Amino acid sequence: MKEQLAKIRAEALSAFEGIRDAAALDELRVRYLGKKGELTALLKQMGRLTPEERPVMGQLANDVRAALEKALEDCSAKLEAEALTAKLQAETLDVTVPGKAVKQGHKHPMYFALDEIKDIFVGMGFTVLDGPEVELAELNFDRLNAEEGHPSRDWSDTFYFDRDSRVMLRSQTSPMQVRAMDTMSLPIRIIAPGRVYRKDEVDATHSPMFHQVEGMVIDKNVTMADLKGTLNLLAEQLFGRGTVTRFRPHHFPFTEPSCEMDVQCHKCGGAGCATCKGEGWIELLGAGMIHPNVLRMAGIDPEEWSGWAFGMGLERTAMRRFKIADLRLIFENDIRFLEQF
């Protein structure tokens, strides 16, 4: 057995020196040190030795196993080092080669318009509020003087999350006006931008999902003249001095009197085209004096306090601001379009 152990040791150590890859190394490990390996098979014959021979052969066998395991470990470390060296050489980076320029993005045209609107109103002393897109119908409709069954809810009373029709995707950012009246001390000057949802058909100026900016002022002796003056100033600040606007009578349940403000079509200059549907004007926002019922529901005395409110579509503002002919371009994320801004 002594000669057999010496032979296994010599052959195995010689074989380890010639190994060039991990697969061959593993095969060699199995051949000599595996459960059915040559050394393991020889050790199973220890029971045939005399009691005097067993300690001597056992020690010799342990020395052989230790030598093979060390050779296996050294060979494995050598292969790993060679693989790392080859990888580093293959992945060498020439730091003297000019790098590739990283293309940096920029703000979306809609957010250019939003930031300008915020700057204008913050400059006039307004506070910017943000609120949830998933809203209570009570705040979206009831507290705005449009109780269940009110005709004005037909075109926006949609996208509910529960059977009782109490939790919904907001159809306007007006609930933030209610939240402001409930939580802020008078006088109040706020704007509330955000995403809203309605069942509008998609065309050049409509989308079922769009962005809105609502504003509200509540103070003493506030009049319709204050509203018109503020909105005309907003239009000139956004679109340039001399911007042509018009106010039309309208009806909203939460304002009385109510109006809509149009700006002259930027595409045709008022002559009529596909963008303005031949009218020469594009509706920008709805507005009016806050209805006394809305003030009362918030615990505000309409005999002492008055206010106005408006709601404008942010996409339409961006269209007018950058002379974009079709609202759908804003949402399509076509790089060729966005790179122009």
C-alpha positions as CSV (number, residue, x, y, z in Angstrom):
1,M,0.0,0.0,0.0
2,K,2.9,2.3,0.7
3,E,4.0,2.0,-3.0
4,Q,0.5,2.6,-4.2
5,L,0.2,5.8,-2.1
6,A,3.5,7.1,-3.4
7,K,2.4,6.3,-7.0
8,I,-0.9,8.2,-6.6
9,R,0.9,11.2,-5.0
10,A,3.5,11.4,-7.9
11,E,0.9,11.0,-10.7
12,A,-1.6,13.4,-9.2
13,L,1.0,16.2,-8.5
14,S,2.3,15.8,-12.0
15,A,-1.2,16.0,-13.4
16,F,-2.0,19.2,-11.4
17,E,1.0,20.9,-12.9
18,G,-0.3,20.5,-16.4
19,I,-3.9,21.7,-15.8
20,R,-4.9,24.7,-17.9
21,D,-8.7,25.2,-17.2
22,A,-11.2,24.8,-14.4
23,A,-13.1,21.9,-16.0
24,A,-10.0,19.8,-16.2
25,L,-9.1,20.6,-12.7
26,D,-12.5,19.5,-11.4
27,E,-12.1,16.2,-13.3
28,L,-8.8,15.6,-11.7
29,R,-10.2,16.4,-8.3
30,V,-13.0,13.8,-8.8
31,R,-10.4,11.3,-10.1
32,Y,-8.2,11.3,-7.0
33,L,-10.2,12.9,-4.2
34,G,-13.9,12.1,-5.1
35,K,-16.1,9.5,-3.4
36,K,-15.0,7.0,-6.0
37,G,-11.5,8.4,-6.5
38,E,-8.3,6.4,-6.5
39,L,-7.1,7.7,-3.1
40,T,-10.5,7.1,-1.5
41,A,-10.7,3.5,-2.9
42,L,-7.2,2.8,-1.5
43,L,-8.1,4.1,1.9
44,K,-11.1,1.6,2.0
45,Q,-8.5,-1.2,2.1
46,M,-7.0,0.0,5.4
47,G,-9.1,-2.7,7.2
48,R,-7.0,-5.4,5.7
49,L,-3.8,-4.1,7.4
50,T,-2.5,-5.4,10.7
51,P,-3.0,-3.2,13.8
52,E,0.7,-2.3,13.7
53,E,0.6,-1.2,10.1
54,R,-2.6,0.9,10.3
55,P,-1.2,4.0,12.2
56,V,1.8,4.2,9.8
57,M,-0.3,3.8,6.7
58,G,-3.0,6.1,8.0
59,Q,-0.5,8.9,8.6
60,L,1.0,8.4,5.2
61,A,-2.4,8.5,3.6
62,N,-3.3,11.7,5.4
63,D,0.0,13.3,4.2
64,V,-0.8,12.3,0.6
65,R,-4.4,13.7,0.9
66,A,-3.1,16.9,2.3
67,A,-0.5,17.2,-0.5
68,L,-3.2,16.7,-3.2
69,E,-5.6,19.1,-1.6
70,K,-2.9,21.8,-1.4
71,A,-1.9,21.2,-5.0
72,L,-5.6,21.5,-5.9
73,E,-6.0,24.7,-4.0
74,D,-2.8,26.2,-5.5
75,C,-3.8,25.2,-9.0
76,S,-7.3,26.7,-8.5
77,A,-5.8,30.0,-7.3
78,K,-3.4,30.1,-10.3
79,L,-6.3,29.5,-12.7
80,E,-8.3,32.3,-11.1
81,A,-5.4,34.7,-11.3
82,E,-4.8,33.9,-14.9
83,A,-8.5,34.4,-15.7
84,L,-8.5,37.8,-13.9
85,T,-5.4,38.9,-15.8
86,A,-7.0,37.9,-19.1
87,K,-10.2,39.7,-18.2
88,L,-8.3,42.9,-17.3
89,Q,-6.3,42.8,-20.5
90,A,-9.5,42.3,-22.6
91,E,-11.3,45.1,-20.8
92,T,-8.4,47.5,-20.7
93,L,-9.7,51.1,-21.0
94,D,-7.5,53.6,-22.8
95,V,-8.1,56.7,-20.7
96,T,-6.5,58.9,-23.3
97,V,-9.3,58.2,-25.8
98,P,-11.9,61.0,-25.8
99,G,-15.1,59.9,-24.1
100,K,-18.6,59.9,-25.5
101,A,-20.7,62.9,-24.7
102,V,-23.7,62.2,-22.5
103,K,-26.8,63.7,-24.0
104,Q,-28.6,65.7,-21.4
105,G,-32.3,66.1,-21.4
106,H,-34.4,69.1,-20.6
107,K,-37.8,70.1,-19.2
108,H,-40.9,69.1,-21.1
109,P,-42.6,72.1,-22.8
110,M,-45.6,71.6,-20.6
111,Y,-43.5,72.1,-17.5
112,F,-41.9,75.2,-19.0
113,A,-45.4,76.6,-19.1
114,L,-46.2,75.4,-15.6
115,D,-43.1,76.9,-14.1
116,E,-43.8,80.2,-15.7
117,I,-47.4,80.2,-14.3
118,K,-46.1,79.4,-10.8
119,D,-43.5,82.2,-11.1
120,I,-46.2,84.7,-12.1
121,F,-48.6,83.8,-9.3
122,V,-45.9,83.5,-6.6
123,G,-44.8,87.0,-7.6
124,M,-48.3,88.1,-6.9
125,G,-48.3,86.6,-3.4
126,F,-50.0,83.3,-4.2
127,T,-49.2,79.9,-2.5
128,V,-48.8,76.8,-4.6
129,L,-50.7,73.7,-3.3
130,D,-50.5,70.1,-4.3
131,G,-53.2,67.5,-3.7
132,P,-54.3,63.9,-4.3
133,E,-55.4,62.7,-7.8
134,V,-57.7,60.1,-6.1
135,E,-60.3,62.3,-4.5
136,L,-63.6,62.2,-2.5
137,A,-66.6,62.9,-4.7
138,E,-67.8,65.2,-1.8
139,L,-64.9,67.5,-2.4
140,N,-64.9,67.1,-6.2
141,F,-68.6,67.9,-6.6
142,D,-70.8,68.3,-3.5
143,R,-68.8,71.0,-1.7
144,L,-68.6,72.8,-5.0
145,N,-72.3,73.3,-5.2
146,A,-72.9,70.3,-7.5
147,E,-74.8,67.7,-5.4
148,E,-75.5,64.2,-6.8
149,G,-77.8,64.4,-9.7
150,H,-76.7,67.9,-10.7
151,P,-76.6,68.2,-14.6
152,S,-73.1,69.6,-14.6
153,R,-71.8,66.2,-13.3
154,D,-72.9,64.3,-16.4
155,W,-69.7,65.0,-18.4
156,S,-67.2,64.4,-15.6
157,D,-69.0,62.1,-13.2
158,T,-66.8,59.0,-14.0
159,F,-63.8,56.9,-13.0
160,Y,-64.9,55.7,-9.6
161,F,-63.1,53.2,-7.4
162,D,-66.1,52.1,-5.2
163,R,-69.7,51.0,-5.6
164,D,-71.0,54.0,-3.6
165,S,-69.4,56.4,-6.1
166,R,-67.6,58.3,-3.3
167,V,-63.9,57.8,-4.3
168,M,-62.9,58.8,-7.8
169,L,-60.1,60.1,-10.0
170,R,-60.6,63.9,-9.7
171,S,-62.1,65.6,-12.7
172,Q,-60.6,69.0,-11.7
173,T,-58.2,70.4,-9.1
174,S,-61.0,72.4,-7.6
175,P,-61.1,70.1,-4.5
176,M,-57.9,71.9,-3.5
177,Q,-59.9,75.1,-3.2
178,V,-62.2,73.4,-0.7
179,R,-59.2,72.0,1.2
180,A,-57.7,75.4,1.3
181,M,-60.9,77.0,2.7
182,D,-61.1,74.3,5.3
183,T,-57.5,74.6,6.5
184,M,-56.1,78.0,5.7
185,S,-56.9,81.3,7.4
186,L,-58.4,84.2,5.5
187,P,-57.5,85.9,3.3
188,I,-56.5,83.1,0.8
189,R,-54.5,83.3,-2.4
190,I,-53.7,79.9,-3.9
191,I,-53.1,78.1,-7.1
192,A,-53.3,74.3,-7.4
193,P,-51.8,72.5,-10.4
194,G,-52.2,68.8,-11.1
195,R,-53.4,65.9,-13.3
196,V,-57.1,65.4,-13.8
197,Y,-59.3,62.9,-15.6
198,R,-62.5,63.2,-17.8
199,K,-64.2,61.2,-20.5
200,D,-63.2,63.6,-23.3
201,E,-62.6,62.3,-26.8
202,V,-59.0,62.7,-28.0
203,D,-58.6,65.5,-30.6
204,A,-56.3,68.5,-31.2
205,T,-57.4,70.2,-28.0
206,H,-58.9,67.5,-25.8
207,S,-57.7,64.4,-23.9
208,P,-59.2,62.1,-21.2
209,M,-56.2,62.8,-19.0
210,F,-54.7,66.3,-18.9
211,H,-53.3,68.9,-16.4
212,Q,-55.0,71.8,-14.9
213,V,-54.1,74.8,-12.9
214,E,-56.7,76.2,-10.6
215,G,-56.5,79.5,-8.7
216,M,-58.5,81.1,-6.0
217,V,-58.6,84.4,-4.1
218,I,-60.8,85.1,-1.1
219,D,-60.6,88.5,0.5
220,K,-62.8,91.5,1.4
221,N,-64.2,93.6,-1.4
222,V,-63.0,91.2,-4.2
223,T,-64.8,91.9,-7.5
224,M,-65.1,90.6,-11.0
225,A,-62.8,93.4,-12.1
226,D,-60.0,91.9,-10.0
227,L,-60.5,88.6,-11.7
228,K,-60.4,90.0,-15.2
229,G,-57.4,92.2,-14.4
230,T,-55.4,89.2,-13.0
231,L,-56.2,86.9,-15.9
232,N,-55.4,89.5,-18.5
233,L,-52.1,90.1,-16.7
234,L,-51.5,86.3,-16.7
235,A,-52.1,86.1,-20.5
236,E,-49.7,88.9,-21.3
237,Q,-47.0,87.5,-19.0
238,L,-47.3,84.1,-20.7
239,F,-47.9,85.0,-24.3
240,G,-46.5,88.5,-24.7
241,R,-47.8,92.1,-24.5
242,G,-50.8,92.7,-26.6
243,T,-52.2,89.2,-26.4
244,V,-55.9,89.3,-27.4
245,T,-58.4,87.8,-25.0
246,R,-62.1,87.7,-24.7
247,F,-64.5,86.8,-21.9
248,R,-67.8,85.0,-22.5
249,P,-70.7,84.4,-20.1
250,H,-70.9,80.8,-19.0
251,H,-72.3,78.8,-16.1
252,F,-70.4,76.8,-13.4
253,P,-72.2,75.6,-10.3
254,F,-69.4,76.8,-8.0
255,T,-69.2,80.4,-9.4
256,E,-71.8,83.1,-9.9
257,P,-71.4,85.0,-12.2
258,S,-69.2,82.8,-14.4
259,C,-67.3,83.3,-17.6
260,E,-64.8,81.6,-19.9
261,M,-61.7,83.3,-21.2
262,D,-60.4,82.6,-24.7
263,V,-57.2,83.6,-26.4
264,Q,-56.9,84.4,-30.0
265,C,-55.7,81.3,-32.0
266,H,-51.9,81.3,-32.3
267,K,-52.1,79.2,-35.5
268,C,-54.3,81.3,-37.6
269,G,-54.4,84.7,-35.8
270,G,-58.2,84.6,-35.5
271,A,-59.0,83.6,-39.1
272,G,-60.1,80.1,-38.3
273,C,-58.2,76.8,-38.7
274,A,-58.3,73.1,-37.7
275,T,-56.6,73.9,-34.3
276,C,-59.3,76.3,-33.2
277,K,-62.0,74.4,-35.2
278,G,-62.6,77.4,-37.4
279,E,-63.5,79.8,-34.5
280,G,-60.4,81.9,-34.4
281,W,-60.3,81.5,-30.6
282,I,-59.1,78.8,-28.2
283,E,-60.7,78.4,-24.8
284,L,-58.0,78.8,-22.1
285,L,-59.9,78.7,-18.8
286,G,-63.2,79.0,-17.0
287,A,-63.6,81.4,-14.1
288,G,-66.0,83.4,-12.0
289,M,-66.9,84.8,-8.6
290,I,-67.1,82.0,-5.9
291,H,-70.7,81.0,-5.3
292,P,-72.0,82.1,-1.9
293,N,-73.1,78.5,-1.2
294,V,-69.5,77.3,-1.6
295,L,-68.4,79.9,0.9
296,R,-71.1,79.0,3.4
297,M,-70.3,75.2,3.2
298,A,-66.7,76.2,4.2
299,G,-68.0,78.3,7.1
300,I,-67.1,81.6,5.4
301,D,-69.6,84.5,5.6
302,P,-70.4,85.6,2.0
303,E,-71.7,88.9,3.4
304,E,-68.2,89.7,4.7
305,W,-65.9,87.8,2.3
306,S,-66.0,87.4,-1.5
307,G,-63.6,85.7,-3.9
308,W,-62.9,84.5,-7.4
309,A,-61.6,81.3,-8.9
310,F,-60.4,80.0,-12.2
311,G,-59.3,76.7,-13.8
312,M,-57.1,76.5,-16.9
313,G,-55.8,73.6,-19.0
314,L,-52.0,73.5,-18.8
315,E,-51.6,71.7,-22.2
316,R,-53.6,74.4,-23.9
317,T,-51.4,77.0,-22.3
318,A,-48.3,75.2,-23.5
319,M,-49.9,75.0,-27.0
320,R,-50.4,78.8,-27.1
321,R,-47.1,79.5,-25.4
322,F,-45.0,77.4,-27.9
323,K,-47.4,77.6,-30.9
324,I,-48.1,73.8,-30.9
325,A,-50.9,72.9,-33.3
326,D,-52.0,69.6,-31.8
327,L,-52.3,68.7,-28.1
328,R,-51.5,65.0,-28.8
329,L,-47.9,66.0,-29.7
330,I,-47.4,66.8,-26.0
331,F,-48.2,63.3,-24.9
332,E,-46.6,61.2,-27.7
333,N,-43.0,61.7,-26.4
334,D,-41.6,61.9,-29.9
335,I,-38.0,63.0,-29.4
336,R,-38.0,64.9,-32.7
337,F,-40.8,67.0,-31.3
338,L,-39.4,67.5,-27.8
339,E,-35.9,68.4,-29.0
340,Q,-37.3,71.7,-30.4
341,F,-37.8,73.1,-26.9
